[in-house]
């Protein structure tokens, strides 16, 4: 990701984004036969999916953990600490992201 931030021109950006596209299962011939905008959309979509999967996993872990803590009869004074509080930036985002927000996420 640092290479993407440091890219000075389109050629550097393409070479910087290449490993990310491969990581997201894009084949080399697909990468080199695609336009930059297609590759960009492909990678952004996969990054958004990763964030969504992470949010879903946090919600699941939080629900299970809270039920275990609430069901523990050995410690009636147990304090439930919300896992979401540690990942506020993931849950404060609006569902509708502007193109500029997606670019910032992609580069950031």
C-alpha angles and dihedrals in degrees: 000000000000090000089056091053092048096049111125100189141013094269092054089046092052092050090045094051094046097085091047091053090049090049088056090054099259109151119234093244089050091050096049094043093051131086120245092250091055092049091046092052091045093053095042091052091052092047090052089049090052091052091048091049090049092050091049092049092049091050091050094047091047093051093048094044093048091051091050092049093046091048094050104108092183094072114037093174095057113143119221112220113196113234089208089067089069092053102041094145090061095053100038093065118106117240091236109066123190120231089251091054091050091051091050091050091047094050096037 
